[in-house]
Amino acid sequence: MLMNFPKRLRLAQLPTPLEYAERLSNALGVRLYFKRDDLTGSVLSGNKVRKLEFALAEALREKAQVIITAGGVQSNHCRATALACARMGLECHLILRGAPPRLPNGNLLLDLLAGARFSFFPREIYSTRRPEIVTDLVERYARDGKHAYFIPVGASNAIGSVGYVQAFQEIIGQAERAGIKIDHIVTAVGSGGTLAGLLAGKLLAKRRRPEIWGVNVCDDAPTFVQEVRRILEEMNDRFRTRFRTEQVAVNILDGYVGPGYALAYPEEIDSIINLARLEGLVLDPVYTGKAFHGLLREIAAGRFRKGETICFVHTGGVFGLMAQVEEFRDYWRENLGRKAKR
Ligand SMILES: Cc1ncc(COP(=O)(O)O)c(C=O)c1O
């Protein structure tokens, strides 16, 4: 099954490295690689950049002057969109869920620096009235003679997910050149596009392996099985891919959301700290921290067999970490109390 890739912009530093984590692998008894999609750029970083290469190319084809998108106040996707728009000379308008904070930090500070405009909406209104909010905004820009292009949350639609079809091919190509046989690919799932793209890549390649897994960081498994199938269906409509969506197995590792979206929990924070100390790799509490913690738990529970090769997609998110310093208060206190070793 072939797919004609739509045109893309060049925004990401690709290919990103595929790095072996030796100490961690030895400790876990599996061979663990990190696909460093946190390195797609310095501030324009993370998984969203791959999606934006395709979404913004389409916006430019449609002669858009303004890009509208939506997300939480600390959305990585909104930050990546704001910076990519600045780079492409486009205006950016962000519809954000929540109240404006007294001062911006983390991703929001970068949105501000990139010159994005903001509309904040309380959680309830954001969740129930987003389509009208978007339509209103698009019409407002039209009245000013500007064409506005809307990118849905996380750029998790058919066009955005093509970024991860291509990432799948990149991973397989790198692994084959290095003589590595990857058994499993694991990623965080927030809006579904990354997982859908990887899965589409595997289906197009007609491969049995690697098995693709998503760890949801919000909602639950049935929600994302449905959402991923919806994106694959949209790909069928747009790119004639002919996926038999109802029969596609969507593997979601549920159970690691904790108290809720963007709310961290102590075991997850411990996993983030341990990885940083062991491998010098930094995760975030909202996405990669939960996904990686889930992966560790699943390895311990025997889901992945000893000696298997697992590729964890590091989807970025470091600016979300900077916005959650409170979560590290105990660790900081412990360290201040630690006596210097003689
Ligand atoms: C750092 C990071 N990792 C993973 C994800 C999840 O990707 P997706 O929205 O494609 O499921 C997101 C965004 O939601 C993200 O910002």
The ligand as an SDF file (V2000), in Angstrom:
LIG
                    3D

 16 16  0  0  0  0  0  0  0  0999 V2000
    5.7020   16.3790   24.5310 C   0  0  0  0  0  0  0  0  0  0  0  0
    4.5320   15.6650   23.9480 C   0  0  0  0  0  0  0  0  0  0  0  0
    4.5850   14.3330   23.8630 N   0  0  0  0  0  0  0  0  0  0  0  0
    3.5620   13.6150   23.3730 C   0  0  0  0  0  0  0  0  0  0  0  0
    2.4000   14.2290   22.9490 C   0  0  0  0  0  0  0  0  0  0  0  0
    1.2970   13.3640   22.4410 C   0  0  0  0  0  0  0  0  0  0  0  0
    1.2110   13.3890   21.0630 O   0  0  0  0  0  0  0  0  0  0  0  0
   -0.2180   13.2830   20.3440 P   0  0  0  0  0  0  0  0  0  0  0  0
   -0.9530   14.5580   20.6950 O   0  0  0  0  0  0  0  0  0  0  0  0
    0.1140   13.1820   18.9250 O   0  0  0  0  0  0  0  0  0  0  0  0
   -0.9190   12.1000   20.8960 O   0  0  0  0  0  0  0  0  0  0  0  0
    2.2970   15.6280   23.0090 C   0  0  0  0  0  0  0  0  0  0  0  0
    1.0950   16.3730   22.5930 C   0  0  0  0  0  0  0  0  0  0  0  0
   -0.0350   16.0690   22.8570 O   0  0  0  0  0  0  0  0  0  0  0  0
    3.3890   16.3710   23.5240 C   0  0  0  0  0  0  0  0  0  0  0  0
    3.3610   17.7040   23.6130 O   0  0  0  0  0  0  0  0  0  0  0  0
  1  2  1  0
  2  3  1  0
  2 15  2  0
  3  4  2  0
  4  5  1  0
  5  6  1  0
  5 12  2  0
  6  7  1  0
  7  8  1  0
  8  9  2  0
  8 10  1  0
  8 11  1  0
 12 13  1  0
 12 15  1  0
 13 14  2  0
 15 16  1  0
M  END
$$$$
